[in-house]
Amino acid sequence: MSALRFDAIVLPNEPWADLVRRWRRLELGGVDGIWSCDHFTNPHRPGHPWFEAATSLMGLALATERVRIGLLVGAITSRHPTLFAQEAKTVDHASLGRLDIGIGAGGAPTDAPMWGRDEWAPTERIARFVEYVELVDRLARDPLVTYDGEWYSTHGAAMDPGFVQKPRPPFVIAAHGARTLEVAARFADTWNTFGPTLAEARKSSERLTAACIRSGRDPDEIRRSALVGLADGSAWTTANEFAELVLRWHEAGFTHFIFYDPPYARDGVPRAEPQAVDELIAHTIPHLRQDLA
């Protein structure tokens, strides 16, 4: 089983100076990674303050020195895969090779009308996801890429100087359906889920294992990752509850845990007070690392 990893996700919804202070506090506190997210606006609270994903990720890269960084996850609805890969390459250089490339098929219903286009049907979204991940994988590895798909194409995409990380940065793929899990089985270094319950996450992990076996890949090559706190099935309100949650999910094979700072949840889901994160990074996470080593 992979070594434990604890990351924070910070929504880009605070004044810039406050975001920088939060990122640096988390890095000094010892978290392994810091994430932002890729929506045009806060999908649960549309119209509230919000910064754009790729440019705020660059700010995160320049404000930190050690932590892994990325978008949880890059939304295929937001940009063409060639632009996504070019942005990712630039951030990989700015961070001196600390980027994880997150990709997911989802897109908040608030995004499409703000982009000025219609929402994709589920079948189209999944078909686009398959091509998107295939193409980004090529762009992250090869200096010159031509690709002709049903939904995406590029002709002579030049990727010089290439990514810092070789053969490419790690892919963190969020997937839950049968076909998207097949994509994760082919390309993911880490598979991420928000659950929404442990039982459902365990079933998805089992389906991922089966998909890996069908494709001839060792399932243990893919780390299992959980975004906790968003839904009822992974809610926590105290540091002790967080520790108990980690222990339960770890028994199910999860070794990568991502929590919101400040704690955040969907409407109606209980969440911790902001100061609980201080207790996590000062005491709870170090103890969990020791106990589960």
Summary of the structure (lengths in Angstrom):
residues: 293
radius of gyration: 18.2
end to end distance: 10.2
largest distance: 53.2
contacts: 973
relative contact order: 0.13
helix: 43%
strand: 17%
